[in-house]
Amino acid sequence: MQPPPDETRRDAAENAQWSRPECQVWTGTLLLGTCLLYCARVTMPVCTVAMSQDFGWNKKEAGIVLSSFFWGYCLTQVVGGHLGDRIGGEKVILLSASTWGSITMATPLLAHLGSAHLVSMVFSRVLIGLLQGVYFPALTSLLSQRVRESERAFTYSTVGAGSQFGTLVTGVVGSLLLDWCGWQSVFYFSGGLTLLWVCYVYRYLLNEKDLILALGVLAQGLPVARPSKVPWRQLFRRPSVWAAICSQLSSACSFFILLSWLPTFFKETFPHSKGWVFNVVPWLVAIPASLFSGFLSDHLISQGYGTITVRKLMQVMGLGLSSVFALCLGHTSSFLKAVVFASASIGLQTFNHSGISVNIQDLAPSCAGFLFGEDFAESSFAPPVSWPESHSQAGGQPCGSSLMSFLWPVPRCGQHCRSLGRCGGRVPGRLSDRGHRLLGVCVQPGSSHQQLGAGHLPGVWTGPEGGLEPCP
């Protein structure tokens, strides 16, 4: 008598799962891979200022180069998840990493090919975005098939901590290389490390025959196995799936806003603050927070708490509580409190790794890569829409804090003028007329300095006698 089909599939899934030693090795390897993913991703933002000086880019052009990554990034999420479900997430990750590592190393060469520096850099960033877009959906597919449900949260949180670690590595090492050897060395560093990681995975962790088979499948477009029937229509009718999509969209938008604009917020609101403090401390806090969230989630499940209850608790921490600290960040005039609020918000956002990111694997393990790619694709449209315009505000100078503009609506014209007090913090430079109109105040002719008002709203100008004048 043959066992039921459901029981057969369950046994096959359990046999495909990693043993404890294999899981530990792969967790460390994927942690390093995620770290290198962000090293390559953050390399361009680190080098943008130096490259702008060499190639004569203005703020708007630099914003176009930075945002072009996301135009490619949002296009391959679903493809990456589908390929991960069909040929194996580890193969998709290896193939994409080898290509984006090569392009990263070749970026200095591409920048000096011809005179169209901006076009070549936009093209390379779009390519890197296309290749890196498959990483997290393929990773989700891999972990959903190879990791036990009781260990998924800690494994995913550990691997996800590589994003913060990679940002720190590039911020510290990249800044040193930028000063000592020029911006080209930063690309060589991140691209070279990625290719070394690819060689290690190919030699020690993957079966060469399986990889060749995967390449043949990609080249010929043939299915690896019999196509499985996935009830897509029923899947997208489930409220839990749409809740997952909305949660992923919210968490991704919050993360990208802080990742992109937190340095600008601190520089403009607290101009005399040390850059290494607000560039390092929040991301340093996020690493142990991510590990703790995974440990806490798996511990609660092992103690008998329901998986759904634990996932919801993690998501409340990752979205709800982190948003409270983000709102507090926009309403403080203390540098110390701002660092604490930013660190708390970013640290709590890592609880999403143990919430929505793992919950997608719980909902549909057999097609988790596709479903995660669908969620992540929609959440990737916000950064490219907002980044170039924010960089081009105020005639090339960011008008106020871009983070504040998301957290605190700008009052209408003239509302500042009767209530703002005086503050000793000063920011050099001038804002354009458009910048004054956006802030609701304008400068009297002849003024030569910028002074922060009550609440440390950046970009508020004073006249020769210190008076504020509403814009007409």
C-alpha positions as CSV (number, residue, x, y, z in Angstrom):
1,M,0.0,0.0,0.0
2,Q,1.5,3.3,-1.0
3,P,1.6,6.2,1.4
4,P,-0.6,9.3,0.8
5,P,0.8,11.9,-1.5
6,D,0.9,14.5,1.2
7,E,2.9,12.2,3.5
8,T,5.3,11.5,0.6
9,R,5.9,15.1,0.0
10,R,6.4,15.8,3.6
11,D,9.0,13.0,3.9
12,A,10.8,14.3,0.8
13,A,10.9,17.8,2.2
14,E,12.4,16.6,5.5
15,N,15.1,14.6,3.6
16,A,16.0,17.7,1.7
17,Q,16.6,19.8,4.8
18,W,20.1,20.5,6.1
19,S,21.5,18.6,9.1
20,R,22.6,20.8,12.0
21,P,26.3,21.0,10.8
22,E,25.3,21.7,7.3
23,C,22.9,24.4,8.5
24,Q,25.7,26.1,10.5
25,V,28.1,26.1,7.5
26,W,25.5,27.4,5.1
27,T,24.3,30.1,7.6
28,G,27.8,31.4,8.0
29,T,28.4,31.3,4.3
30,L,25.1,33.1,3.5
31,L,25.8,35.7,6.2
32,L,29.0,36.5,4.5
33,G,27.3,36.6,1.1
34,T,24.7,39.1,2.4
35,C,27.5,41.2,3.8
36,L,29.2,41.2,0.4
37,L,25.9,42.0,-1.3
38,Y,25.6,45.2,0.8
39,C,29.3,45.9,0.4
40,A,28.8,46.1,-3.4
41,R,25.5,47.9,-3.0
42,V,26.9,50.7,-0.7
43,T,30.1,51.2,-2.7
44,M,28.6,53.7,-5.1
45,P,27.0,55.8,-2.3
46,V,30.3,55.9,-0.5
47,C,32.2,57.0,-3.7
48,T,29.5,59.3,-5.1
49,V,31.0,62.6,-3.7
50,A,34.5,61.8,-5.1
51,M,33.1,60.6,-8.4
52,S,31.0,63.8,-8.7
53,Q,34.1,65.9,-8.3
54,D,36.0,63.9,-11.0
55,F,33.1,63.8,-13.5
56,G,31.4,67.1,-12.7
57,W,28.0,65.7,-11.6
58,N,25.6,67.9,-9.8
59,K,23.3,66.6,-7.0
60,K,20.5,65.7,-9.4
61,E,22.8,63.6,-11.6
62,A,24.3,61.9,-8.6
63,G,20.8,61.1,-7.4
64,I,20.0,59.6,-10.8
65,V,23.1,57.3,-10.6
66,L,22.1,56.2,-7.1
67,S,18.5,55.6,-7.8
68,S,19.1,53.7,-11.0
69,F,20.1,50.7,-8.9
70,F,16.5,50.3,-7.8
71,W,15.1,50.4,-11.3
72,G,16.9,47.2,-12.0
73,Y,16.4,45.9,-8.5
74,C,12.6,45.8,-8.6
75,L,12.4,44.1,-12.0
76,T,14.0,40.7,-11.1
77,Q,12.5,40.0,-7.7
78,V,9.8,37.7,-9.0
79,V,12.1,36.0,-11.5
80,G,14.7,35.3,-8.8
81,G,12.1,33.8,-6.5
82,H,10.7,31.6,-9.3
83,L,14.2,30.4,-10.4
84,G,15.0,29.7,-6.7
85,D,11.9,27.5,-6.4
86,R,12.7,25.6,-9.6
87,I,16.5,25.2,-9.8
88,G,17.6,25.9,-6.2
89,G,18.2,29.2,-4.4
90,E,21.9,28.5,-3.8
91,K,22.6,28.2,-7.6
92,V,20.7,31.4,-8.4
93,I,22.7,33.2,-5.7
94,L,26.0,31.9,-6.9
95,L,25.4,32.8,-10.6
96,S,24.2,36.3,-9.7
97,A,27.0,37.0,-7.3
98,S,29.7,36.0,-9.8
99,T,28.2,38.5,-12.3
100,W,27.6,41.4,-10.0
101,G,31.1,41.0,-8.4
102,S,32.6,41.2,-11.9
103,I,30.7,44.3,-12.8
104,T,31.6,45.9,-9.5
105,M,35.3,45.3,-10.2
106,A,34.9,46.6,-13.7
107,T,33.1,49.8,-12.7
108,P,36.2,52.1,-12.7
109,L,37.0,50.8,-16.2
110,L,33.4,51.5,-17.4
111,A,33.5,55.0,-15.9
112,H,36.4,55.9,-18.1
113,L,35.1,54.4,-21.3
114,G,34.3,57.4,-23.5
115,S,32.9,60.7,-22.3
116,A,29.4,59.6,-21.3
117,H,30.4,58.9,-17.7
118,L,26.9,59.4,-16.4
119,V,25.3,57.0,-18.9
120,S,27.9,54.3,-18.3
121,M,27.4,54.5,-14.5
122,V,23.7,54.4,-14.8
123,F,23.9,51.4,-17.0
124,S,26.2,49.6,-14.6
125,R,24.0,50.4,-11.6
126,V,20.9,49.1,-13.4
127,L,22.8,45.9,-14.2
128,I,23.9,45.4,-10.6
129,G,20.4,46.1,-9.5
130,L,19.0,43.4,-11.8
131,L,21.5,40.9,-10.6
132,Q,21.1,41.7,-6.9
133,G,17.3,41.7,-7.1
134,V,17.3,37.9,-7.3
135,Y,19.3,37.4,-4.0
136,F,16.7,37.7,-1.3
137,P,13.9,35.9,-3.1
138,A,16.3,33.0,-3.9
139,L,17.5,33.1,-0.3
140,T,14.0,32.8,1.0
141,S,13.3,29.9,-1.3
142,L,16.5,28.2,-0.2
143,L,15.8,28.6,3.5
144,S,12.1,27.6,3.2
145,Q,13.2,24.3,1.7
146,R,16.3,23.5,3.7
147,V,15.7,24.8,7.2
148,R,13.3,23.4,9.8
149,E,10.4,25.7,10.7
150,S,11.6,25.9,14.4
151,E,15.0,27.2,13.3
152,R,14.0,29.5,10.4
153,A,13.7,32.8,12.4
154,F,17.2,32.6,13.9
155,T,18.7,31.4,10.6
156,Y,17.1,34.2,8.6
157,S,17.9,36.8,11.2
158,T,21.5,35.8,11.3
159,V,21.8,35.9,7.5
160,G,19.9,39.2,7.4
161,A,22.4,40.7,9.9
162,G,24.9,40.7,7.0
163,S,23.1,43.7,5.6
164,Q,24.1,45.9,8.5
165,F,27.5,44.3,8.8
166,G,28.2,44.9,5.1
167,T,27.1,48.6,5.4
168,L,29.5,49.0,8.3
169,V,32.4,47.3,6.5
170,T,32.0,49.5,3.4
171,G,31.5,52.6,5.5
172,V,34.7,52.1,7.5
173,V,37.1,50.3,5.1
174,G,35.7,52.1,2.1
175,S,36.2,55.5,3.7
176,L,39.8,54.6,4.4
177,L,40.5,53.3,0.9
178,L,38.8,56.4,-0.5
179,D,41.2,58.6,1.3
180,W,44.3,56.5,0.7
181,C,43.9,55.0,-2.8
182,G,41.0,56.8,-4.5
183,W,37.5,55.8,-5.2
184,Q,38.5,53.1,-7.7
185,S,40.0,51.0,-4.9
186,V,36.6,50.7,-3.1
187,F,35.1,49.0,-6.2
188,Y,38.1,46.7,-6.5
189,F,37.8,45.8,-2.8
190,S,34.1,44.9,-2.7
191,G,34.0,43.2,-6.2
192,G,37.2,41.2,-5.4
193,L,35.8,39.9,-2.1
194,T,32.6,38.9,-3.8
195,L,34.4,36.8,-6.4
196,L,36.5,35.1,-3.7
197,W,33.3,34.2,-1.9
198,V,31.9,32.8,-5.2
199,C,35.0,30.6,-5.6
200,Y,34.7,29.3,-2.1
201,V,31.0,28.3,-2.5
202,Y,31.6,26.8,-5.9
203,R,34.5,24.7,-4.7
204,Y,33.4,23.5,-1.3
205,L,29.6,23.7,-1.0
206,L,28.0,23.1,-4.5
207,N,27.9,20.0,-6.7
208,E,29.4,20.9,-10.0
209,K,27.0,18.6,-11.9
210,D,24.0,20.3,-10.4
211,L,25.4,23.7,-11.3
212,I,26.0,22.7,-14.9
213,L,22.5,21.3,-15.0
214,A,21.1,24.6,-13.7
215,L,23.1,26.5,-16.4
216,G,21.7,24.2,-19.0
217,V,18.1,24.8,-17.8
218,L,18.6,28.6,-17.9
219,A,20.1,28.4,-21.4
220,Q,17.4,26.2,-22.8
221,G,14.4,27.3,-20.8
222,L,13.5,23.8,-19.9
223,P,11.9,22.8,-16.6
224,V,14.0,20.9,-14.1
225,A,11.1,18.7,-13.0
226,R,7.5,18.3,-13.7
227,P,5.7,21.6,-13.3
228,S,3.9,21.8,-10.0
229,K,0.4,23.1,-9.9
230,V,0.4,26.2,-7.7
231,P,-3.1,27.6,-6.9
232,W,-2.1,31.3,-7.6
233,R,-5.7,32.5,-7.8
234,Q,-6.5,30.9,-4.4
235,L,-3.2,32.1,-2.9
236,F,-3.8,35.8,-3.8
237,R,-7.4,35.6,-2.4
238,R,-6.1,34.9,1.1
239,P,-6.1,37.9,3.4
240,S,-2.9,36.7,5.0
241,V,-1.0,37.0,1.7
242,W,-2.1,40.6,1.2
243,A,-1.3,41.4,4.8
244,A,2.2,40.0,4.0
245,I,2.5,42.2,0.9
246,C,1.5,45.4,2.8
247,S,3.8,44.6,5.7
248,Q,6.7,44.0,3.4
249,L,6.0,47.3,1.5
250,S,5.9,49.2,4.8
251,S,9.0,47.7,6.2
252,A,11.0,48.1,3.0
253,C,10.0,51.8,2.7
254,S,11.0,52.5,6.3
255,F,14.3,50.8,5.9
256,F,15.3,52.5,2.6
257,I,14.3,55.9,3.9
258,L,16.6,55.6,6.9
259,L,19.3,53.9,4.9
260,S,19.3,56.7,2.3
261,W,18.6,59.9,4.3
262,L,19.8,59.4,7.8
263,P,23.2,60.9,7.2
264,T,21.6,63.9,5.5
265,F,19.2,64.4,8.4
266,F,22.0,64.4,11.0
267,K,24.3,66.6,8.9
268,E,21.7,69.3,8.3
269,T,20.1,69.1,11.8
270,F,23.3,68.7,13.8
271,P,26.0,70.2,11.5
272,H,28.8,69.9,14.1
273,S,28.2,66.3,15.0
274,K,30.7,63.5,14.3
275,G,29.9,61.5,11.2
276,W,31.2,58.3,12.5
277,V,28.7,58.4,15.3
278,F,25.5,58.5,13.4
279,N,26.9,56.4,10.5
280,V,28.1,53.6,12.7
281,V,26.2,53.4,16.0
282,P,22.7,52.7,14.6
283,W,23.9,49.9,12.3
284,L,26.2,48.5,15.0
285,V,23.1,48.2,17.3
286,A,21.1,46.5,14.5
287,I,23.5,43.5,14.3
288,P,22.9,42.1,17.9
289,A,19.2,43.2,17.6
290,S,18.7,41.0,14.5
291,L,20.4,38.0,16.2
292,F,18.3,38.5,19.3
293,S,15.0,38.7,17.4
294,G,15.7,35.4,15.7
295,F,16.7,33.7,19.0
296,L,13.7,35.1,20.8
297,S,11.3,34.0,18.0
298,D,12.6,30.4,17.9
299,H,12.7,30.2,21.7
300,L,9.1,31.3,22.1
301,I,8.0,28.7,19.5
302,S,10.0,26.0,21.3
303,Q,8.2,26.9,24.5
304,G,4.9,26.1,22.9
305,Y,3.7,29.5,21.7
306,G,1.8,29.5,18.4
307,T,3.9,30.2,15.3
308,I,1.4,32.8,14.0
309,T,1.3,34.5,17.4
310,V,5.1,34.8,17.5
311,R,5.3,36.1,13.9
312,K,2.7,38.8,14.7
313,L,4.6,39.8,17.9
314,M,7.9,40.2,15.9
315,Q,6.1,42.2,13.3
316,V,4.5,44.5,15.8
317,M,8.0,45.2,17.2
318,G,9.5,45.6,13.7
319,L,6.9,47.9,12.3
320,G,4.9,49.4,15.2
321,L,7.5,50.1,17.8
322,S,10.2,51.1,15.4
323,S,7.9,53.7,13.8
324,V,7.3,55.2,17.2
325,F,11.1,55.9,17.6
326,A,11.3,57.1,14.0
327,L,8.6,59.7,14.7
328,C,10.4,60.7,17.9
329,L,13.5,61.2,15.8
330,G,11.8,63.9,13.8
331,H,10.8,65.8,16.9
332,T,13.9,66.0,19.0
333,S,16.5,68.8,19.2
334,S,19.1,66.8,21.1
335,F,21.8,65.0,19.2
336,L,22.1,62.2,21.8
337,K,18.4,61.5,21.8
338,A,18.4,61.5,18.0
339,V,21.2,58.9,17.9
340,V,19.3,56.8,20.5
341,F,16.0,57.1,18.5
342,A,17.7,56.3,15.2
343,S,19.5,53.3,16.8
344,A,16.3,52.0,18.4
345,S,14.3,52.4,15.1
346,I,16.9,50.6,13.0
347,G,17.5,48.0,15.6
348,L,13.8,47.2,15.9
349,Q,13.3,47.0,12.2
350,T,15.5,43.9,12.2
351,F,12.6,42.1,14.0
352,N,11.0,42.0,10.5
353,H,13.5,39.2,9.7
354,S,11.7,37.1,12.3
355,G,8.3,38.3,11.3
356,I,7.1,38.9,7.8
357,S,10.2,37.6,6.1
358,V,9.9,34.2,7.8
359,N,6.1,34.2,7.7
360,I,6.1,34.1,3.9
361,Q,8.0,30.8,4.2
362,D,5.3,29.5,6.6
363,L,2.5,30.5,4.2
364,A,3.8,28.7,1.1
365,P,7.1,26.8,1.5
366,S,6.9,25.3,-2.0
367,C,6.7,28.8,-3.7
368,A,8.1,31.0,-1.0
369,G,10.7,32.5,-3.4
370,F,8.1,33.6,-5.9
371,L,5.8,35.0,-3.2
372,F,8.7,36.9,-1.5
373,G,9.8,38.2,-4.9
374,E,6.3,39.5,-5.5
375,D,6.2,41.3,-2.2
376,F,9.8,42.7,-2.5
377,A,9.2,43.9,-6.1
378,E,6.3,46.1,-5.0
379,S,8.3,47.4,-2.1
380,S,11.3,48.4,-4.3
381,F,9.4,51.1,-6.3
382,A,9.6,53.7,-3.5
383,P,13.3,54.5,-3.5
384,P,13.8,55.3,-7.2
385,V,10.8,57.5,-7.2
386,S,11.9,59.6,-4.2
387,W,15.7,59.6,-4.4
388,P,16.4,61.8,-7.5
389,E,13.9,64.5,-6.6
390,S,15.1,64.7,-3.1
391,H,18.6,65.2,-4.2
392,S,17.6,67.9,-6.6
393,Q,15.6,70.0,-4.2
394,A,16.6,73.5,-3.4
395,G,18.8,74.0,-6.3
396,G,21.2,71.1,-5.6
397,Q,21.0,71.4,-1.8
398,P,18.7,69.1,0.1
399,C,15.8,71.3,1.4
400,G,15.6,70.5,5.0
401,S,15.8,66.9,6.1
402,S,14.5,64.4,3.6
403,L,13.8,62.1,6.5
404,M,11.9,64.8,8.3
405,S,9.8,65.4,5.2
406,F,8.5,61.9,5.5
407,L,7.9,62.1,9.3
408,W,6.8,65.7,9.7
409,P,4.8,67.5,7.1
410,V,6.1,71.0,6.2
411,P,3.8,73.7,7.5
412,R,2.2,76.1,5.1
413,C,3.8,79.4,4.2
414,G,4.2,81.8,7.1
415,Q,3.4,79.5,10.0
416,H,7.0,79.5,11.2
417,C,7.4,83.2,11.4
418,R,5.6,84.1,14.6
419,S,6.6,81.1,16.6
420,L,10.2,80.2,15.9
421,G,12.8,81.2,18.4
422,R,16.5,81.4,18.0
423,C,19.1,78.7,18.1
424,G,22.9,78.7,18.1
425,G,23.4,76.0,15.5
426,R,24.5,77.3,12.1
427,V,24.7,75.7,8.7
428,P,26.8,77.3,6.0
429,G,25.5,77.8,2.5
430,R,22.4,79.2,0.9
431,L,19.1,77.8,-0.3
432,S,17.5,78.7,-3.6
433,D,14.2,80.5,-3.8
434,R,12.4,77.2,-4.3
435,G,13.9,75.9,-1.1
436,H,12.6,78.9,0.8
437,R,9.1,78.4,-0.6
438,L,9.2,74.7,0.3
439,L,10.1,75.6,3.9
440,G,7.5,78.3,4.1
441,V,9.9,81.2,4.7
442,C,12.2,83.3,2.6
443,V,15.3,85.3,3.2
444,Q,15.5,89.0,3.2
445,P,18.0,90.5,0.7
446,G,21.5,90.8,2.0
447,S,21.4,88.0,4.6
448,S,24.6,86.0,4.7
449,H,24.0,83.2,7.2
450,Q,21.6,80.4,8.1
451,Q,20.2,79.9,11.5
452,L,18.2,77.0,13.0
453,G,14.9,77.8,14.6
454,A,13.1,76.1,17.4
455,G,12.8,72.4,16.9
456,H,16.0,72.6,14.8
457,L,14.1,72.8,11.5
458,P,17.0,73.0,9.0
459,G,17.0,75.5,6.2
460,V,15.1,78.3,8.0
461,W,16.8,81.7,7.1
462,T,17.0,84.9,9.0
463,G,17.4,88.4,7.8
464,P,20.1,90.9,8.7
465,E,18.4,91.6,12.0
466,G,17.4,88.0,12.6
467,G,13.8,88.3,11.5
468,L,11.9,85.8,9.5
469,E,9.9,86.9,6.5
470,P,7.0,84.8,5.0
471,C,7.2,84.1,1.3
472,P,4.7,85.9,-0.9
